[in-house]
Amino acid sequence: MLIMSAVVNAVILNHCAAEKKDLGELLLSLCYLPTAGRLTVTVVKARSLKAMDITGSSALTSRSDGTYNLVEINQAACGVTDPYVKVSLICHSKRIKKKKTSVKKSTLHPVYNEALVYDVPAENIEDVDLAVKVIDYDMVGANEVMGCCAIGNSCVGPGRDHWLEMLENPRKPVAQWYSLVDSLPPALDRKTSPVRCLNMR
């Protein structure tokens, strides 16, 4: 039994090591209405998120012959994650507004289809960025960031390309998959600004 438990633990650890190399992906849709000054960020879904709470072999029940169910081993290896997505509106490196989705329980492939709406006048749309964080909700301890992505005119790569495509196609939803990274650029990871830098209507 001890030998079998050691083997199961080794399988779990190897699986987790492989999972940690990839933080997963997030599908976001952007739509901007210039006349209304309304920016809509639709959090569609995520896939292959990083497991945060690994249960290990202690959560498994062995069969009478000392073996384990492969499905249960996979579940123990994948761990338990309760992810939600927080999207912050950034203006001149200051966080102006933040909104978040609901929490999806025990999944590494959550589906949200939730729209987060921000008021951004047309004269300010070039000045804002979006800081996106996928977070593991924890009822007891602190919530943990699972991965991030940045979107906006001042970003580079897919985040900038997606933003420009949105601006070139007003009133039309534009979707993009994002590979999550460990952290945001420093300029997009600030506390809430006491200064209103948007010309809010």
N, C-alpha and C positions, 0 to 999 in steps of 0.2 A: 504493500500500500504506500509506504513512504517513497519507494522508488517510482511508483506510478505518479504520485503527487509531484515529485521533482520533475518528471518528464512533462507533465501538464504545465507546470510553472514555466519551464523552459520554452514551451510552445507559445505561451501567452506573452512572455517577455520578448521573444523574437518577433511576434506579430506586432506588438506595441512599438518596437523599435522601427519596424517598417512603416507603421502608420505615422509616426512622429516626423518622418521626412517630408510629409505632405500635409499642409494645414487645411486642405480642402478648397472648395470653390463656392462662390456665391453668385447667383444670377439676379441682376438688378435691371430695372427698366426706368428710363428717365423720360419725362415729358414736360415741356415748358410752354405756357400760354402767355405770350408777351403782353397782350392787351389786358389780361386780368392780373398779370404779375404773379402767376402761380406756378411753382415748381413742384412737380409730383415725382416722388421716388417710390417705385413699387418694388418691394422686397419679394421676389418670386419664390425662390427656394435655394437651398444649399445642398452640397453633396460631399461625401467623404470627409466630413469634419474630423478634427483630431479628438480622440477619446480623452476625457479629462479625469474621470473617476474609474480607475481600473479595479474590478472586484477581485480578480485573482482566483486561484484554485480553492480558496477557503469558502467561496460561494457555491462550489460545485458539490453535487451528491454523487458518489460513486455507485455503480451497479453492484449487484451481489458478487460478480466475478472480479471486482476491483477495477473495472474499466470505466471510462467516462463517455458521455454522449457528446459527439462532435459539435452539435449545434450549441450545446451549453458551453463548451470550450470556446467557441467563437464569440458567444455573447459575453463571456467573462473577459476575453481578450479585447473586445471592442469597448467594453466599459459602458458607463452610464453618463450621458450628457444631456443637459436641459438647455438648449441654445435659444437665445433671442438676438435680435440685431438692433443696434443703436446707430442712428444716423445723425451727425451733428452738422449744422450749417455754419461754415466758417467765413468770416469777412475780415480781410486784412490781418490774418493770423489770430483772430479772436473768435471764440465760439459764441454765436448769437442765439442759436436755438438748437435743441436736441429733441429727438423723438425716437421711440422704440416700438418694436413689434411685440406680439405676445410671446410667451415662452412655450416652446414645444418640448414635451417630456420624453426623455429616454430615447433619443434618436440622433444619429449622425447624418441623416438625410432629411432635414426638416423641410416642409412645404408651408409657406406663409401666405403668399398672394395678398399682401397687405400694403395699402397705399399710405405713404407719409407725405403730407402736403405742407409746403412752406411758402410764405409770401415773400417774393423777391421782385421788386420793381424792375422793369426793363433796363433802366439806367444803371442798375447795380449788378446785373447778371454776370458781367465780366469780372466782378470783384469778389465773387464767392466761390467756395469750394465745399466739397462734402467729405467728411471723415467718417468712415464706416467701420464699425467694430462688431464682430460676432462674439458674443459673451455667453459663458456657461453660468446659468443661474444656480446659486447655492443657497438653500434655506438657512443653513447654519453658519458657514464661513463666508468669506468674501467672494464675490463673483469674480471669475477669471476670464481674461480676454483670450479667445481661442485663435483669433486671426483678424487682420485688418485689410482695408484697401482705401485708396484715396481717389477722388474724382474731382475734376475741375480744370479751369483754364491754366492754373499755375502748376498743375501736376505734369508728370511725364508718362509716356507709355499708354496703355489701354485707358487709364483714367482720363487723360487729356483727349484722346481720340473719341471716346464715348461722349464726352462733354461737347466737343465741337460738332459731332454728328447730331446731337440733340439740338444745338443752336441752329444748325443748317436745316433742320426739319421741325419747325415749330408746330405745336399741336399734335404731333405724332409720337407715340411711344417708341423708344429705341432701347432694345435690350442688349445686354453684354454680360458674359461670364467673366468673373474676376478670380484669379488665383490669390488666395489669402496669404499675407505675409505676417511676420512677427510683430512689426510695429509701424506706426505712421511717421511721416516726416515730422520733425520737431515743430515746424510752423503750424501744423494741423492738429497738434495734440496739446492744446492749451486749455485753460479754464475759461469759464464764461466771462465775457467782456462786460464791464459796467458801462461801456460806451456804445451807443447805437450808431453803427456806421452805415446802416441801410436807410434810404429815404422811404420809410414805411408810410403807406397811405392810411 
